[in-house]
Every structure is written in structure tokens, then in C-alpha cells.
Amino acid sequence: MSDTFRPDDESQRAELRENARRVLQESHAAAVLQEMNRSLLKGRGWFDEYDSGVIFKWGTGRTRRHIWVDIHGDDIRVRLREHRPCSSDVTVAQCDGEYHSYGRQLWSSLDLLKRELHDYYEHPVSESSED
């Protein structure tokens, strides 16, 4: 049995979606990602939405990349390549080796959020090839 939380009833899923929508709007993360798609990718990226966040994808085949943004409570979490936790001189985010987490105090700084999301764009997670 998996330890991953999977809401079974539709009301729990609706609460997760509403919370994710709220945090993405309040933090302006959704607008920053959309602007990155417009300005950096000329609209060639796309977004896959899910209950607690969004995955911003671009590229094709071997060049496919993504930024996975997950909302957990009021925290914005960006999924990383599997690695050891970062030291505090590498990122302002809290790092557990799987996610960089930005609490409200961090994401309330729009300049910081833009800078961090742009860094994830510059150093994205590569998707494994299906072929």
C-alpha cells in the first residue's frame, strides 16, 4: 500500500484543487509560468493540471523538460531530480531532496518567486524517453 495521500471523495479533491488555485493566484506563480511560456518558449509549452498543482512542460522527444509545481497547504513545492538535500547556500527554499518548498513568507516576494522559477526553467527536470 502506498503512503501517498490520495483523496477518495470528490469533496476532498475539490478542496485540494481550490487550495492549489488560491495559492497559485495569490503567489502569482501561475502568471509567472504563463509569462515564461509566452516570452521564453513563444507559447510552445503546455500545462497539465492536477488536483494539487500543475506541471509546465516543453520540448519534444529527447528534449522534453518540465517544472512540477505542487501545492501543499500554503507551501509551493517544486519537484526536483532525485538527489541529496541542498545546503542552505544553494537555495532559499527548504529542501528535502525531492522538493524545494517555499512558504508564504518566501513566495510573497514576487521578485524572489520569479527568480526561482526562472532558475528551474534554466535547469529543468528532464523526462525519461519512452522509446
N, C-alpha and C positions, 0 to 999 in steps of 0.2 A: 504494500500500500504506500502511496506517495505522501510525503509530508507537505506537498504544495497545497495551498488553500484553493479550493475550487467551490465557489458558491453554487449551491444546488438550486435554490429557488430564485425565481425571476426578480423578486424584490431586492434580494442581495446583489444581484448583478446590476440592477438599475441603480442602486446606491453607489456601487463601485464606479459605474460609468459617469454618474452625476458628479461624484467627487473628483474624478480624473478631469472632467470637463472644466470644473470650477478652478482647480489648481493650474491647469494648462492656460486658462484665460487670465486668472489673477496674476500669474507669474509672467505672462506674455510669451511663454515658451512656444505655444502654438504659432503665434505670429512670427517669432524669430525663425522657426523651422520653415514656415511658408516663405518668408523673405529669402532664406538661404536657397530654397528650391528655385525661386524666381531669379535671383541675382547670380548665384553661383552655378546653377545647373540649367538655367534657361528653361525651367519648367519641366525638365526631363525626369525628375524624381517623382515618387509617389508615396502615399501614406497608407499603411494598413492599421486600422483602428482596432482595438480590442478593449475589453471591459475596463482595465486599469491603466491604459496608456495608448501609445502609438509607436509604430516603427516607421521611420523615414528611410526609404530605400532608393538607391540609384545604381546605375550601371547595368550591364548585361553579362551573362555567362560568367567567365572567369573574373570579370571586373566588378561584379556585384558587391556593393557595400551597404552598410546600414548604421543608423543610430537608433537604439532601442531605448525609449523613454517610458518608464514605468512610474506610476504614482502610487505611493504607499502612505496613506494618511495625508499629511500636509507635505511630505517629502517628495521631491523629484529625484528619481533614481535613474541613472544611465548605466545600462548593462555594458560590461567590459569583456574583452577577451579574457579567458581564464588565466589568471596569474596570481602572484603573491600580492597581498595588500600593499598599496603605495605608502611611502613615507609622507609626512606632513609637508615636506619641502617640495613635493611633486604636485600636489593638488590641495585646494582649499576645501574640497569635498571630503566627507567621511568615506573611507574606502574599506571595503571588507573583502576585496579580491575578486568579487563578482560584480559589484555595483559601486558607483560613485553616488553618494546621497547628498542632496542639497536641501537643507531645512529651510523653512520660511525666511529666516534671517539672511541666508545666503541668496536665495532666489529673488528676494525682494529688491536686490540690486540688479537692475536691468543690464547695466554695463557688464557686470560680472557674469551674468547668465549668458549674454551674447558672446562674450569672450570664451566661456567654457564650451558652449555648443559649437562655436566655430572651431575650437580645438578638436572636438570629437569629429567634426566634418573633415578636418585636415588629417586626422589619424583614426579612420573609421574601423569598424569591425568588418572583416572580410567574411563573406558567406562561402561555405564549402560548396564545391561543384557537385551537382547531382549526376554528372556524366562520368 
